[in-house]
Amino acid sequence: MRGPEFLDTPEGRRIGYGRVAGDGPGVVFLGGFASDMSGTKATHLEAWARARGRAFLRFDYSGHGVSSGAFADGCIGDWAADARAVLDALTAGPQILVGSSMGGWIALLLARAVPDRVAGLVTIAAAPDFTDDLWDGMDGAARARLDAEGSVALPSDYGAPLPVTARMIAEGRARRIFDAPLALPFPARFLQGTADVEVSVAKAVRLLDHAEGDDMRLVLVKDADHRFSSPACLSLIEAAITEVGG
């Protein structure tokens, strides 16, 4: 597989991406917080799309993977702008957005901003407004450190502690999904594992209740965790893409 290509965005960031030419509607994969486009779901779906002659796009947000910038300098608005730049510059026509964790939040922001560019939506353990959850989960000492120093390192189950900045928390509040109506005028599938300790089933149900659309389904998978990367889970993602427009 060839190396990544790069897109220079209007904001001056250099975004690494991998693209497969093929039939539409294309599939755009939006990864999670501190993840990159070499992850299991992204690469599996690229191979799935390639085998079917489908257009496919995966990319790294700024501060992630091979893209420019430092992770600690970013926030949800920057990463949503990266996704919008990629969507505008590298795809044509309505696309199927597949958003994992934070990528689900970004996919919902895109759906709200440019619904005409969305043919269908699949979220995997979607984490809208998760910066509020980070803030709510901090103890007094962590909040004081964030206020005094501008950042705090929070433990992660997936590697080294992750830096969370005051800007990230504050900026996320301006882009909440649950603060305003959310119209999804296209097929949408929300996939959620019951053993996910990062995103609760309650949040998945809240998203289903909050969104408005004629073709929405929440699929709960018993004992699936936040990674949602087992062979059975990957098959469910494929099936969901097919249902919403594949």
C-alpha positions as CSV (number, residue, x, y, z in Angstrom):
1,M,0.0,0.0,0.0
2,R,1.4,3.4,-1.0
3,G,2.3,6.1,1.5
4,P,0.0,9.0,2.5
5,E,-0.8,12.0,0.4
6,F,-1.2,15.5,1.9
7,L,-3.7,18.3,1.7
8,D,-2.9,21.9,2.7
9,T,-6.0,23.3,4.4
10,P,-7.2,26.9,4.3
11,E,-6.1,27.2,8.0
12,G,-2.6,26.3,7.0
13,R,-2.5,22.8,8.3
14,R,-1.1,19.8,6.4
15,I,-3.4,16.8,6.5
16,G,-2.3,13.3,5.6
17,Y,-4.8,11.1,3.9
18,G,-5.3,7.9,1.9
19,R,-7.8,7.7,-0.9
20,V,-9.2,5.0,-3.0
21,A,-10.9,5.9,-6.3
22,G,-14.2,4.1,-7.1
23,D,-17.9,4.4,-7.4
24,G,-20.1,6.5,-5.1
25,P,-21.4,7.4,-2.8
26,G,-17.9,7.5,-1.3
27,V,-17.2,6.4,2.2
28,V,-15.3,8.8,4.5
29,F,-13.8,7.5,7.7
30,L,-13.5,9.9,10.7
31,G,-11.3,8.5,13.4
32,G,-11.3,9.1,17.2
33,F,-9.5,11.2,19.8
34,A,-5.8,10.7,19.5
35,S,-6.2,7.8,17.0
36,D,-4.9,7.8,13.4
37,M,-5.8,6.5,10.0
38,S,-3.7,3.4,10.4
39,G,-6.1,1.9,12.9
40,T,-8.0,-1.4,12.5
41,K,-11.3,0.0,11.5
42,A,-9.9,2.5,9.0
43,T,-7.7,0.0,7.2
44,H,-10.3,-2.7,7.2
45,L,-12.9,-0.4,5.6
46,E,-10.4,0.7,3.0
47,A,-9.8,-2.9,2.0
48,W,-13.5,-3.5,2.1
49,A,-14.2,-0.5,-0.2
50,R,-11.3,-1.4,-2.6
51,A,-12.6,-5.0,-3.0
52,R,-16.0,-3.5,-4.1
53,G,-14.7,-0.8,-6.3
54,R,-16.0,1.9,-3.9
55,A,-14.5,5.3,-3.3
56,F,-13.0,5.6,0.2
57,L,-11.1,8.2,2.1
58,R,-9.4,8.1,5.5
59,F,-7.2,10.9,7.0
60,D,-5.4,12.2,10.1
61,Y,-6.6,15.3,11.9
62,S,-4.0,17.9,12.6
63,G,-1.8,16.8,15.6
64,H,-2.7,13.1,14.8
65,G,-0.7,10.6,12.9
66,V,1.3,12.0,9.9
67,S,-0.5,15.3,9.8
68,S,1.1,18.6,10.9
69,G,0.8,20.2,14.3
70,A,0.9,19.1,17.9
71,F,-2.0,17.2,19.5
72,A,-2.1,19.4,22.5
73,D,-2.6,22.5,20.3
74,G,-5.9,21.1,18.8
75,C,-9.5,21.1,19.7
76,I,-12.8,19.8,18.3
77,G,-13.3,22.9,16.1
78,D,-9.9,22.5,14.5
79,W,-10.5,18.9,13.8
80,A,-13.9,19.5,12.5
81,A,-12.4,22.1,10.2
82,D,-9.8,19.6,9.0
83,A,-12.7,17.1,8.2
84,R,-14.6,19.8,6.3
85,A,-11.5,20.7,4.3
86,V,-10.9,17.1,3.4
87,L,-14.6,16.6,2.5
88,D,-14.6,19.7,0.3
89,A,-11.3,19.2,-1.5
90,L,-11.1,15.4,-1.9
91,T,-14.6,14.2,-2.5
92,A,-17.5,15.1,-4.8
93,G,-21.2,14.6,-4.2
94,P,-22.9,13.2,-1.1
95,Q,-20.7,10.9,1.0
96,I,-21.3,8.2,3.6
97,L,-19.7,9.5,6.8
98,V,-18.4,6.8,9.2
99,G,-17.4,8.4,12.5
100,S,-15.7,6.5,15.4
101,S,-15.9,7.9,18.9
102,M,-14.8,11.6,18.6
103,G,-15.2,11.0,14.8
104,G,-18.9,10.5,15.5
105,W,-19.1,14.0,17.0
106,I,-17.3,15.4,14.0
107,A,-19.6,13.5,11.6
108,L,-22.6,15.0,13.4
109,L,-21.1,18.5,13.1
110,L,-20.6,18.0,9.4
111,A,-24.2,16.6,9.1
112,R,-25.5,19.8,10.8
113,A,-23.3,22.1,8.7
114,V,-23.5,20.5,5.2
115,P,-26.4,18.0,5.2
116,D,-26.4,18.1,1.3
117,R,-23.0,16.5,1.3
118,V,-24.1,13.5,3.4
119,A,-25.7,10.5,1.8
120,G,-25.8,8.4,5.0
121,L,-24.3,8.3,8.4
122,V,-22.8,5.5,10.5
123,T,-21.4,6.2,14.0
124,I,-19.4,3.8,16.1
125,A,-19.5,4.5,19.8
126,A,-20.2,8.2,19.0
127,A,-18.9,10.6,21.6
128,P,-20.7,13.9,21.0
129,D,-19.8,16.6,23.6
130,F,-17.2,14.3,25.2
131,T,-15.2,17.3,26.4
132,D,-18.0,18.0,28.9
133,D,-17.6,14.4,30.1
134,L,-13.8,15.0,30.5
135,W,-14.5,18.1,32.6
136,D,-17.2,16.3,34.7
137,G,-14.8,13.5,35.3
138,M,-12.0,15.7,36.7
139,D,-11.5,16.0,40.5
140,G,-10.9,19.4,42.1
141,A,-7.1,19.0,41.9
142,A,-7.2,18.3,38.1
143,R,-9.5,21.3,37.5
144,A,-7.3,23.6,39.5
145,R,-4.2,22.4,37.5
146,L,-6.1,23.0,34.3
147,D,-7.1,26.5,35.4
148,A,-3.5,27.3,36.6
149,E,-1.4,25.7,33.9
150,G,-3.8,25.5,30.9
151,S,-3.5,21.7,30.5
152,V,-3.7,18.5,32.4
153,A,-2.6,14.9,31.5
154,L,-5.5,12.4,31.9
155,P,-4.9,8.7,32.0
156,S,-5.8,6.6,29.0
157,D,-6.5,2.9,28.6
158,Y,-4.9,3.0,25.2
159,G,-1.4,4.3,26.0
160,A,0.4,7.3,27.6
161,P,-1.7,9.9,29.4
162,L,-3.3,12.4,27.1
163,P,-3.0,16.2,27.4
164,V,-6.3,18.0,27.7
165,T,-6.2,21.7,27.5
166,A,-8.4,24.5,28.9
167,R,-9.0,25.6,25.3
168,M,-10.1,22.1,24.3
169,I,-12.7,22.1,27.1
170,A,-14.0,25.6,26.5
171,E,-14.0,25.3,22.7
172,G,-15.9,22.0,22.9
173,R,-18.8,23.8,24.7
174,A,-19.3,26.0,21.7
175,R,-19.9,22.9,19.5
176,R,-22.2,20.8,21.6
177,I,-24.5,18.5,19.7
178,F,-27.1,18.3,22.5
179,D,-27.6,22.1,22.9
180,A,-29.5,22.5,19.6
181,P,-31.8,20.5,17.3
182,L,-30.0,17.9,15.1
183,A,-31.7,17.0,11.8
184,L,-30.4,13.9,10.1
185,P,-32.4,13.9,6.8
186,F,-30.6,10.8,5.5
187,P,-30.3,7.2,6.8
188,A,-28.3,7.0,10.0
189,R,-27.1,4.0,12.0
190,F,-25.6,4.3,15.5
191,L,-23.5,1.3,16.6
192,Q,-22.7,0.9,20.3
193,G,-21.2,-1.8,22.5
194,T,-22.7,-2.6,25.8
195,A,-19.3,-3.1,27.4
196,D,-17.9,0.3,26.3
197,V,-16.5,2.1,29.4
198,E,-15.7,5.2,27.4
199,V,-19.1,5.9,25.9
200,S,-22.2,4.7,27.7
201,V,-25.3,3.1,26.3
202,A,-27.2,5.9,27.9
203,K,-25.4,8.4,25.7
204,A,-26.1,6.4,22.6
205,V,-29.8,6.3,23.5
206,R,-29.7,10.1,24.2
207,L,-28.3,10.7,20.7
208,L,-31.1,8.6,19.1
209,D,-33.7,10.5,21.1
210,H,-32.2,13.9,20.3
211,A,-31.7,13.5,16.6
212,E,-34.6,14.0,14.2
213,G,-34.9,11.8,11.0
214,D,-37.1,9.3,9.3
215,D,-34.5,6.5,9.0
216,M,-32.5,6.1,12.2
217,R,-31.5,3.0,14.2
218,L,-29.4,2.3,17.2
219,V,-27.7,-1.1,17.2
220,L,-26.5,-2.4,20.6
221,V,-23.9,-5.1,20.6
222,K,-23.6,-7.2,23.8
223,D,-20.2,-7.3,25.3
224,A,-18.6,-5.1,22.6
225,D,-16.1,-2.6,23.9
226,H,-15.1,0.9,22.7
227,R,-12.7,-0.4,20.1
228,F,-15.5,-2.2,18.3
229,S,-12.9,-3.9,16.1
230,S,-13.7,-7.6,16.5
231,P,-14.5,-9.5,13.2
232,A,-18.2,-9.5,14.2
233,C,-18.2,-5.8,14.9
234,L,-16.3,-5.0,11.6
235,S,-19.0,-7.0,9.8
236,L,-21.7,-4.9,11.5
237,I,-20.0,-1.7,10.3
238,E,-19.9,-3.0,6.7
239,A,-23.6,-3.9,7.0
240,A,-24.5,-0.5,8.3
241,I,-22.7,1.3,5.5
242,T,-24.6,-0.9,3.0
243,E,-27.9,-0.1,4.7
244,V,-27.4,3.7,4.6
245,G,-26.3,3.9,1.0
246,G,-23.7,1.3,0.1
